[in-house]
Amino acid sequence: MYSIKPIPEFTAWFDALEDRQIKQRLSARMRKMSMGIFGDVKPVGEGVSEAREHFGAGWRLYFIQRGSVLIVMLAGGTKRTQDADINRAKKLAARLED
């Protein structure tokens, strides 16, 4: 089992999503991740990984893993905003190191 810890920036992004179905599907993905079922995940550099969801706009969740039990949710977005979202997630991850 993993603990999922969103940073405030992730929570603000998630809370701003207006579509209830999208929020439900992304919440379900995070629940699966907490059970160790990561699904379609790939590293994007600097310790940050991208969990890809293939529905709608191609949703992405960006996270880092701390130890064997903690996943820190950094950012989210869609395929269209992927490059900017990855850069933001890397900056947020680096800030956590400080």
ABEGO torsion letter per residue (X at the ends): XBBBBBBAAAAAAAAABABAAAAAAAAAAAAAAAAGBAEBBBBAEGGBBBBBBBBEAGBBBBBBBBEAABBBBABBEBAAAAAAAAAAAAAAAAAAAX
